[in-house]
Amino acid sequence: MPRISAPTSLGTVTDTSASDPTTDDGDQGSAHGSTAGLRLGYVPGATPAKWASVWRERLPREPLTLVPVEAAQAHAALLSGEIDAALARLPVGRDVLSAIALYEEVAVVVVGREHAVAALEEDEPVDPGDLGDDVVLHPQDDVLAWPGERPGVPARERPTTTSDAVELVAAGVGVLVVPKSLARLHHRKDVTYRELTGAPSAPVGLVWATERTTPLVEELVGIVRGRTANSSRGRGTGAGVGAPAPEAGPGSGKTAKAAKGAPKGGAGKGAAKGGSKGAKGGGGKGAGASSVDAARRGAAARRAAAGKRARRREG
């Protein structure tokens, strides 16, 4: 099936959600890193549109390919080089992966329209004790890390996917606890959801393989950290040598919410290996440091050349 592309005046974002894994000529370019640009994976519930919009403004000449991945497969896809970075569920193994915490999702309980919880106001939370007599479904792709026992009565069998579990909820088999984004993703008319107090949150972050910290990955790190287009670590390489960096677009401000326990810069311990030091949005000393230094030297050389031309005109 052909790849879906959305070309704009600011660049091209490609969505591979309905595409063949091979490139147009049949080569496995995406899997082996020969395709130009950056491949950004995203797990169910994550929304890459905001970052993709800023990417198009900053790096119009560098394609951004959006690749949907299952939450359980995201880390393997990063380590194999199938994708360059991912909006994925945290935590991650810090020995081989680097991450920047972006935000935390609240958990909700999904119930059928005839369930007593459905009669509550939309902003009225549910206590776990209220689910004591309910069968609580636990799909195999569940992303919530419960520190202790789950509320309610466990189902005899685990549904394969969250989608399957929602269908069982609609059939009156039980209830389901998931991050709010997944409840929205699988929403249907015969179910509803309410926030569940005391449930674990679901942190989401930008994750990449530490040993694969390329200059384009560093650019994406700068975007999610809120660096401006004109900062020394935020100049778009797609703008061309000597060309002025594009102005910062909407969503490029510091809107990311750090997860609990994460430093102010958003990166946990070990993120420095991937080039994101994590202190007040500072840059990293990883594999992308040399490219940043080269960019600085190039900028200084361009400023010096511009000064010489100005002096010649004055003379």
C-alpha positions as CSV (number, residue, x, y, z in Angstrom):
1,M,0.0,0.0,0.0
2,P,1.4,3.4,-0.9
3,R,2.8,5.6,1.8
4,I,0.6,8.5,3.0
5,S,2.3,11.9,2.8
6,A,1.1,15.4,3.7
7,P,3.3,17.8,1.8
8,T,3.1,21.5,2.8
9,S,5.1,24.6,2.2
10,L,7.0,23.9,5.4
11,G,8.1,20.4,4.5
12,T,6.7,16.9,4.4
13,V,5.4,14.7,7.2
14,T,4.9,11.1,6.3
15,D,2.5,8.8,8.2
16,T,3.3,5.1,7.8
17,S,0.3,3.9,9.7
18,A,-1.1,2.5,6.4
19,S,2.1,2.0,4.5
20,D,4.3,-0.8,3.4
21,P,7.5,-1.1,5.5
22,T,9.6,-0.9,2.3
23,T,10.5,2.2,0.4
24,D,9.1,3.0,-3.0
25,D,11.9,1.0,-4.8
26,G,11.4,-2.0,-2.5
27,D,14.5,-1.5,-0.4
28,Q,14.3,-1.8,3.4
29,G,15.7,1.8,3.6
30,S,13.6,2.7,6.7
31,A,14.7,-0.3,8.6
32,H,18.4,0.2,8.0
33,G,18.6,3.9,8.4
34,S,19.3,4.8,4.8
35,T,16.1,6.9,4.4
36,A,16.7,10.7,4.8
37,G,15.1,12.6,7.6
38,L,14.0,11.3,11.0
39,R,11.5,8.5,11.9
40,L,9.5,9.2,14.9
41,G,7.5,6.4,16.5
42,Y,4.5,6.9,18.6
43,V,2.6,4.5,20.8
44,P,-1.2,4.3,21.0
45,G,-2.6,7.4,22.8
46,A,0.5,9.5,22.1
47,T,-0.1,12.5,19.7
48,P,2.9,13.6,17.7
49,A,1.1,16.3,15.7
50,K,2.4,19.2,17.9
51,W,6.1,18.2,17.5
52,A,5.6,17.4,13.8
53,S,4.2,20.9,13.2
54,V,7.3,22.6,14.8
55,W,9.6,20.2,13.0
56,R,8.2,21.3,9.6
57,E,8.8,24.9,10.5
58,R,12.3,24.4,11.8
59,L,13.6,21.8,9.4
60,P,11.6,22.1,6.1
61,R,14.2,20.1,4.2
62,E,14.3,17.2,6.6
63,P,11.4,14.7,6.2
64,L,9.8,13.5,9.4
65,T,8.2,10.1,9.1
66,L,5.6,9.2,11.8
67,V,5.6,5.5,12.6
68,P,2.9,3.9,14.8
69,V,4.3,1.3,17.2
70,E,2.8,-0.8,19.9
71,A,3.8,0.2,23.4
72,A,5.5,-3.1,24.1
73,Q,7.5,-3.0,20.8
74,A,8.7,0.6,21.0
75,H,12.0,-0.1,22.8
76,A,12.9,-2.9,20.5
77,A,12.2,-0.8,17.4
78,L,14.5,1.9,18.8
79,L,17.4,-0.5,19.5
80,S,17.1,-2.2,16.1
81,G,17.2,1.2,14.3
82,E,13.7,0.7,12.8
83,I,12.8,4.2,14.3
84,D,15.1,7.0,15.4
85,A,13.0,8.2,18.4
86,A,9.6,7.6,19.9
87,L,6.9,9.1,22.0
88,A,6.7,6.1,24.3
89,R,5.6,5.0,27.8
90,L,8.0,5.4,30.6
91,P,10.1,4.2,32.4
92,V,12.8,2.8,30.1
93,G,16.1,0.9,30.5
94,R,18.6,3.7,31.1
95,D,21.6,1.5,30.2
96,V,20.7,1.6,26.5
97,L,18.0,4.2,26.1
98,S,17.8,7.9,26.9
99,A,14.5,9.7,27.7
100,I,13.0,13.0,28.4
101,A,9.8,13.0,30.5
102,L,7.0,15.0,28.8
103,Y,3.8,14.6,30.7
104,E,1.8,12.2,32.9
105,E,-1.6,10.9,32.1
106,V,-4.3,10.2,34.7
107,A,-6.0,6.8,34.7
108,V,-9.7,6.4,34.1
109,V,-12.2,3.5,34.5
110,V,-14.1,2.6,31.4
111,V,-17.6,1.3,32.0
112,G,-20.7,0.5,30.1
113,R,-23.5,3.1,29.8
114,E,-25.7,1.0,32.1
115,H,-23.1,0.9,34.9
116,A,-23.7,2.9,38.1
117,V,-20.4,4.9,37.5
118,A,-21.9,6.2,34.2
119,A,-24.5,8.1,36.3
120,L,-21.8,10.2,37.9
121,E,-20.9,13.7,36.7
122,E,-18.2,13.8,34.1
123,D,-15.8,15.6,36.5
124,E,-16.7,13.4,39.5
125,P,-13.8,10.9,40.2
126,V,-14.3,7.2,41.2
127,D,-12.7,5.6,44.2
128,P,-11.1,2.2,43.7
129,G,-13.3,0.9,46.5
130,D,-16.3,1.6,44.3
131,L,-15.1,-1.2,42.0
132,G,-14.8,-3.8,44.7
133,D,-17.5,-6.0,43.2
134,D,-16.7,-5.4,39.5
135,V,-14.7,-7.7,37.2
136,V,-11.8,-5.5,36.2
137,L,-10.3,-6.6,32.8
138,H,-6.5,-6.7,32.5
139,P,-5.5,-6.7,28.8
140,Q,-2.1,-8.1,27.8
141,D,-1.0,-4.8,26.3
142,D,-1.8,-2.9,29.6
143,V,0.6,0.0,30.2
144,L,-0.3,0.8,33.9
145,A,2.2,-0.2,36.5
146,W,0.2,-1.0,39.7
147,P,2.3,-1.0,42.8
148,G,0.0,-3.4,44.6
149,E,-3.2,-5.2,44.0
150,R,-5.6,-4.0,41.3
151,P,-9.1,-2.9,42.3
152,G,-12.1,-5.1,41.8
153,V,-12.3,-8.8,40.9
154,P,-9.7,-10.0,38.4
155,A,-11.1,-11.6,35.2
156,R,-10.5,-15.3,34.6
157,E,-8.9,-14.5,31.2
158,R,-6.9,-11.5,30.0
159,P,-8.1,-9.9,26.7
160,T,-5.3,-9.7,24.1
161,T,-5.6,-6.0,23.5
162,T,-7.1,-2.9,25.0
163,S,-9.5,-2.7,22.0
164,D,-10.7,-6.2,22.9
165,A,-11.2,-5.2,26.5
166,V,-13.3,-2.2,25.5
167,E,-15.6,-4.5,23.5
168,L,-16.0,-6.7,26.6
169,V,-16.9,-3.6,28.7
170,A,-19.5,-2.7,26.1
171,A,-20.9,-6.2,26.4
172,G,-21.2,-5.9,30.2
173,V,-18.5,-8.4,31.0
174,G,-16.5,-6.0,33.3
175,V,-14.8,-2.6,33.5
176,L,-11.4,-1.5,32.4
177,V,-8.7,0.9,33.8
178,V,-6.5,2.6,31.3
179,P,-4.7,6.0,30.7
180,K,-7.2,8.6,29.6
181,S,-5.7,8.9,26.1
182,L,-6.5,5.2,25.4
183,A,-10.0,5.6,26.7
184,R,-10.4,8.4,24.1
185,L,-8.7,6.4,21.4
186,H,-11.1,3.5,21.8
187,H,-14.2,5.5,22.6
188,R,-17.5,4.2,21.5
189,K,-21.1,5.3,22.1
190,D,-22.0,2.4,24.5
191,V,-19.2,3.1,27.0
192,T,-18.0,6.0,29.0
193,Y,-15.2,6.7,31.5
194,R,-14.5,8.6,34.7
195,E,-11.2,9.5,36.4
196,L,-10.0,6.9,39.0
197,T,-8.4,8.2,42.1
198,G,-5.5,6.3,43.6
199,A,-4.5,4.7,40.3
200,P,-1.0,4.9,38.9
201,S,-0.3,7.6,36.4
202,A,1.0,6.9,32.9
203,P,4.1,8.9,32.1
204,V,5.0,9.6,28.4
205,G,8.3,10.8,27.1
206,L,10.6,11.2,24.2
207,V,12.9,8.1,24.0
208,W,15.8,7.2,21.8
209,A,18.7,4.8,21.7
210,T,21.7,6.3,23.4
211,E,24.1,5.0,20.9
212,R,22.0,6.4,18.0
213,T,22.0,10.0,19.1
214,T,22.2,11.6,15.7
215,P,22.2,15.4,14.9
216,L,18.5,15.1,13.9
217,V,17.6,13.4,17.1
218,E,19.4,16.3,18.9
219,E,17.2,18.7,16.9
220,L,14.1,16.8,18.1
221,V,15.3,16.9,21.7
222,G,15.7,20.7,21.3
223,I,12.1,21.0,20.0
224,V,10.5,19.1,22.8
225,R,12.6,21.0,25.4
226,G,11.2,24.2,24.0
227,R,14.4,25.6,22.6
228,T,13.8,28.5,20.2
229,A,14.7,28.3,16.5
230,N,17.5,30.8,17.0
231,S,19.2,29.2,20.0
232,S,22.6,27.7,19.5
233,R,21.2,24.3,19.9
234,G,18.0,24.8,18.0
235,R,19.1,25.9,14.5
236,G,17.4,23.7,11.9
237,T,19.9,21.9,9.8
238,G,17.2,21.7,7.1
239,A,17.5,25.5,6.6
240,G,20.7,25.1,4.6
241,V,24.2,26.4,5.3
242,G,24.3,30.1,5.8
243,A,20.5,30.5,5.7
244,P,18.7,32.1,8.6
245,A,16.9,29.8,11.0
246,P,13.0,29.9,10.7
247,E,11.1,31.7,13.4
248,A,9.8,29.6,16.3
249,G,6.3,28.4,15.6
250,P,3.3,27.7,17.8
251,G,4.0,25.0,20.4
252,S,7.7,25.6,20.5
253,G,7.5,27.1,24.0
254,K,8.2,25.2,27.2
255,T,4.8,23.4,27.4
256,A,6.1,20.0,28.4
257,K,5.2,18.8,31.8
258,A,7.9,16.8,33.6
259,A,7.0,13.5,35.1
260,K,7.3,13.0,38.8
261,G,10.9,12.5,40.0
262,A,12.3,14.0,36.8
263,P,14.9,16.8,37.0
264,K,13.8,20.3,35.8
265,G,15.3,19.7,32.4
266,G,13.0,16.7,32.0
267,A,15.6,14.0,31.6
268,G,16.3,11.4,34.2
269,K,19.6,9.9,35.2
270,G,21.4,8.5,32.2
271,A,19.9,10.8,29.7
272,A,23.2,12.6,29.4
273,K,24.5,9.6,27.5
274,G,22.1,10.4,24.8
275,G,23.0,14.0,24.6
276,S,20.4,15.6,26.9
277,K,22.0,16.7,30.1
278,G,18.6,17.5,31.7
279,A,19.5,20.7,33.6
280,K,17.4,23.7,32.7
281,G,17.0,22.6,29.1
282,G,20.8,22.4,28.6
283,G,22.3,20.4,25.8
284,G,24.2,17.1,26.1
285,K,27.7,15.8,25.9
286,G,26.7,12.6,23.9
287,A,27.2,11.7,20.3
288,G,25.6,15.0,19.1
289,A,28.1,17.3,21.0
290,S,30.6,17.4,18.1
291,S,27.9,18.4,15.6
292,V,26.7,21.2,17.9
293,D,30.3,22.5,18.3
294,A,30.7,22.4,14.5
295,A,27.5,24.4,14.1
296,R,28.8,27.0,16.6
297,R,32.1,27.3,14.6
298,G,30.2,27.7,11.4
299,A,28.0,30.4,12.9
300,A,31.0,32.3,14.1
301,A,32.7,32.1,10.7
302,R,29.5,33.4,9.0
303,R,29.4,36.3,11.4
304,A,33.1,37.1,10.7
305,A,32.5,37.0,7.0
306,A,29.5,39.3,7.3
307,G,31.6,41.8,9.3
308,K,34.3,41.8,6.6
309,R,31.8,42.5,3.9
310,A,30.3,45.4,5.9
311,R,33.7,46.9,6.4
312,R,34.5,46.7,2.7
313,R,31.3,48.5,1.8
314,E,32.0,51.2,4.4
315,G,35.5,51.7,2.9
